[in-house]
Amino acid sequence: MAVCWPALGLSAAIGVWALAVALFDVPEIIAQSPADVLDAFLGVPGYLLGEALTTLIVIVAGFALAVAAGLVIGVAIAASRIVELMFAPLLVAFNAVPKVALAPLLVVWMGFGQQPKVVMALLVCFFPVVLSVAQGLTSTPVELAELARSLRTSRTQTFLRFRFPGALPQIFVGLKVAMPLAAVGAVIGEFSAGDEGLGFVIVQSGANSDTALAFAAVALLGVMSVALFYALVLAERLLLPWVRETTSQR
């Protein structure tokens, strides 16, 4: 039953899309009907799936690096008030910088290839991870802190047994925000520094006025992002079963 509602929502969206294209007689150069987009995908399925795999590798690599760096910096900010005061404003300022503006610089520094695309994905999705880690670690429930003190645990034991497990629900919130952003960053990187990937397909299709193929690439990117997001949701449910049992989630 849980799958039926998303399928119904998708069907409704596709129906509205097809109806709007037909009723308003939208020119093909602007938008294609769902049937035309499907035909474009079926015309070159191997090509699009191969480019999707390239983009998927960039997304996963950038996201993994963002998680690793975010954990380290988030723990440092949560552990030291001085570190927070010194570097938190810099992180906020850096997050405000439009990442598109950095794409040409990444090409100059790293050249064409996978590296600038992975770094772009990292930069776009990095901040939510840091924020969720720091916020989760500084929001340890009072009862857990009192339990740690009563057991006279060391600072390391307190972190591993109480603070970090208690922060995991908040951390997963940040991860679920960061995952779609990693896809956005990967595509931005492919716009600027790529000769492969779904972002490159979108740019080339737009340049060649092949709107149907561009829409097919966008739709495939959306499907891939949804799959990655729900993979994180599944991981959260498997790793943190106690969250659903102790909260009023529907």
MOQUIPE-V511393 format. One record per residue. N is the residue number from 1. PHI is phi in whole degrees, 0 to 359 (none if undefined). OMEGA is omega in whole degrees, -180 to 180 (none if undefined). D_LAST is the distance of its C-alpha to the last C-alpha in Angstrom with 2 decimals. Layout:
N,PHI,OMEGA,D_LAST
N,PHI,OMEGA,D_LAST
This chain:
1,none,-179,14.34
2,296,-180,12.19
3,280,-175,15.65
4,294,-177,16.81
5,294,175,14.94
6,300,179,16.27
7,296,178,19.56
8,294,178,19.71
9,297,179,19.14
10,295,179,21.83
11,298,179,24.13
12,296,180,23.91
13,297,179,24.72
14,296,179,27.61
15,297,178,28.85
16,296,178,29.00
17,301,-179,30.72
18,297,-180,33.29
19,294,-179,33.90
20,295,179,34.48
21,297,-178,36.93
22,286,-175,38.79
23,291,-176,38.98
24,267,177,40.02
25,50,-177,42.25
26,293,178,40.97
27,299,-177,43.63
28,298,-179,42.86
29,291,-179,43.62
30,267,-178,40.65
31,207,179,37.99
32,251,176,38.00
33,286,176,36.33
34,305,-180,33.60
35,295,179,36.28
36,294,178,38.66
37,295,178,36.11
38,296,177,35.41
39,297,179,39.17
40,295,178,39.61
41,292,-178,37.12
42,292,178,38.72
43,288,-180,42.09
44,220,-176,41.47
45,296,-180,38.37
46,296,180,39.92
47,296,-178,40.82
48,293,179,37.40
49,293,176,35.60
50,295,177,38.15
51,293,177,37.62
52,295,177,33.83
53,296,177,34.42
54,299,178,36.56
55,294,180,33.93
56,300,179,31.27
57,298,179,33.60
58,296,-179,34.05
59,299,-177,30.33
60,295,180,29.60
61,295,179,32.74
62,296,179,32.12
63,294,180,28.51
64,298,178,29.71
65,294,179,32.50
66,295,178,30.25
67,295,-180,27.99
68,298,-180,31.15
69,293,-180,32.79
70,295,178,29.71
71,296,-178,29.21
72,297,-177,32.89
73,289,178,33.16
74,297,177,29.89
75,296,180,31.04
76,297,180,34.46
77,293,-179,33.16
78,289,-176,31.01
79,276,-174,33.95
80,224,176,36.65
81,294,180,36.82
82,294,178,39.98
83,299,179,38.37
84,299,-179,35.59
85,295,-177,38.25
86,283,-167,40.38
87,248,-180,38.01
88,301,177,34.82
89,298,179,36.77
90,294,178,38.21
91,296,178,34.83
92,297,179,33.65
93,296,180,36.94
94,294,179,36.75
95,295,-180,33.25
96,283,-180,34.70
97,288,177,37.40
98,300,-175,36.80
99,292,177,36.56
100,300,-180,38.42
101,292,-179,41.43
102,273,-175,41.42
103,302,178,41.43
104,298,179,45.25
105,294,179,45.89
106,297,177,43.89
107,294,179,46.09
108,296,-176,49.18
109,285,-170,48.14
110,243,-178,46.78
111,78,178,48.23
112,278,-179,46.62
113,131,-175,44.41
114,281,-173,41.07
115,304,-179,41.40
116,297,179,41.04
117,289,178,38.05
118,295,179,36.25
119,296,178,37.19
120,297,177,35.93
121,299,177,32.50
122,299,-176,32.60
123,295,-177,33.67
124,289,-174,31.04
125,257,-173,28.00
126,289,-170,29.54
127,298,179,28.68
128,301,179,24.84
129,292,179,25.24
130,301,-177,27.84
131,297,-178,25.94
132,291,178,22.71
133,294,-180,24.87
134,297,-179,27.01
135,293,180,24.26
136,295,-178,22.33
137,287,179,25.60
138,266,-180,26.73
139,241,179,23.59
140,298,179,23.96
141,304,-176,22.63
142,301,-177,25.67
143,295,178,25.26
144,290,178,25.40
145,297,179,28.44
146,293,177,30.14
147,297,179,29.53
148,298,179,31.13
149,293,-179,34.06
150,292,179,34.57
151,274,179,34.79
152,55,179,37.19
153,284,176,35.65
154,288,-180,37.24
155,297,179,35.75
156,294,179,35.02
157,296,178,33.42
158,299,180,31.29
159,294,-174,30.11
160,287,-173,29.43
161,264,-174,27.90
162,236,-172,26.04
163,292,-177,25.89
164,292,176,25.04
165,301,179,22.29
166,292,-179,20.81
167,274,-173,21.10
168,302,177,19.45
169,302,178,15.90
170,293,179,17.83
171,297,180,20.20
172,293,174,17.69
173,300,178,16.62
174,296,180,20.34
175,295,-180,20.79
176,289,173,18.26
177,287,-174,20.15
178,287,-175,23.44
179,300,176,23.13
180,298,178,23.49
181,294,176,26.14
182,297,176,28.03
183,295,177,28.32
184,299,180,29.68
185,297,179,32.12
186,297,-179,33.30
187,291,176,34.12
188,301,177,35.93
189,298,180,37.94
190,288,174,38.81
191,299,-171,39.96
192,263,-169,42.43
193,231,-173,43.40
194,247,168,42.57
195,237,177,44.57
196,200,-178,41.68
197,101,-177,37.93
198,295,176,35.84
199,299,177,36.76
200,296,178,40.40
201,298,-179,39.93
202,297,180,38.48
203,297,-178,41.42
204,294,180,44.00
205,294,177,42.65
206,296,179,42.72
207,296,-179,46.25
208,266,-180,47.32
209,60,177,45.65
210,265,-174,43.63
211,297,-178,40.55
212,298,179,39.08
213,293,178,39.14
214,297,178,37.64
215,296,179,34.74
216,297,178,34.33
217,294,178,34.20
218,297,179,31.63
219,297,179,29.41
220,295,177,29.84
221,296,178,28.97
222,297,179,25.72
223,298,-180,24.80
224,295,179,25.74
225,294,178,23.70
226,298,180,20.50
227,298,179,21.33
228,294,179,21.98
229,298,-178,18.78
230,286,170,16.64
231,295,176,19.10
232,293,177,18.11
233,300,178,14.36
234,296,178,15.52
235,299,179,17.90
236,297,-179,15.40
237,292,-180,13.33
238,284,-176,16.75
239,275,-176,18.33
240,234,-179,15.70
241,295,-178,13.92
242,291,-179,14.16
243,294,-180,11.87
244,292,-179,8.63
245,281,-175,10.65
246,250,177,11.80
247,234,-176,9.10
248,262,179,6.42
249,290,-179,3.79
250,282,none,0.00
